[in-house]
Amino acid sequence: MKNEKKIKVLVADNSEFARNNLKKFLENNEKIQLLNIADNGKDAYRVIIDEVPDIVLIDVTSYGRIYCY
């Protein structure tokens, strides 16, 4: 991959099983940079603010009420 910008991804899910499987899947793709994995809304919000991912894969059923303050 020559000078191609990688897609920055954040995974946010309260399920360890889902996080681990998404991590394995994403790490095998050379076009993706896995920024971080969050297991709660507070950590996901911090990563979004600090690292500015291109894509956030989030389990909306467990993050229906993310409070950012």
Buried (B, 14 or more C-beta within 10 A) or exposed (E): EEEEEBBBBBBBBBEEEBBEEBEEEBEEEEEBBBBBBBBEBEBBBEBBEEEEBEEBBBBEEBBEEBEEE
